[in-house]
């Protein structure tokens, strides 16, 4: 069983609720995650997606960190090709300075998913090919080793210890390995492929000042409920949104499960919908525990990053609470896992196993 659990929330919008509510829901979920004993809470970056309110992850991370006191907070992730590395370093320097020892810098290599978005961002698909170069520059701004811009410094980031993570599959996993950084990899519906990527990452890993050993975060959707059917219904709104996007070209807000189940679907829509439902970890606590044990044995992952979204917030919060219980997390009134004041009972603060405190 993977005992270190974290959450990635994409601030999914829901039909009948404004985008602002999705952002407030994210902050409230982070409070709940802290109380339940989750290790870290990450927010994402999406641009011009109707169903996602999370477009500015460092801003949202600041709100989450300000609303919590112990859980680690970060990005899952900042899409580095969309930004200048200096600006990213400065933003995380501000976060780490305000919330010392709690900030994680998750970085991805995606660019906007349509030509219009890429043009608005001033980027194109070729910018993703520069990710490794940009990553090295970003790390150089943090440790003061960059030489491309003499007499320029990333303040207040330079000299701060801000753990960095690479969100990647395939080629990106190799970039993480060569940089000596932790890898966040998903999704768990393709477990054999995930296991292959993890194996290659571990084989290619080069120890660095940022990581003494490989560190793997496996990411996927997990839904836990009193019955298998109730757990499946948690998955329904997101599955329909995926099917809708692939047939209509637009990713919509989430709809209630009962509405989705009553919708007429074309054969193609039904195929896509059922495919989007398949393979996720879901069921009762006993069923999910067995699935997670199998994932742990197959991948040897150090950490599980849960990415579940649904319309029914009550069912979602109950799912996270059940998952916390079955994996041995300890709920406390003050949000301190296992009653420890340092809030690090669930695993290392960073993959080197260091506290990552101020200036560390």
Beta strands, then each sheet from edge to edge (+ up, - down):
strand 1: 5-9
strand 2: 40-43
strand 3: 72-75
strand 4: 78-79
strand 5: 103-108
strand 6: 163-167
strand 7: 182-185
strand 8: 216-220
strand 9: 222-224
strand 10: 281-283
strand 11: 303-306
sheet 1: 4+ 5+ 3+ 2+ 1+ 11+ 8+ 7+ 6+
sheet 2: 9+ 10+
end
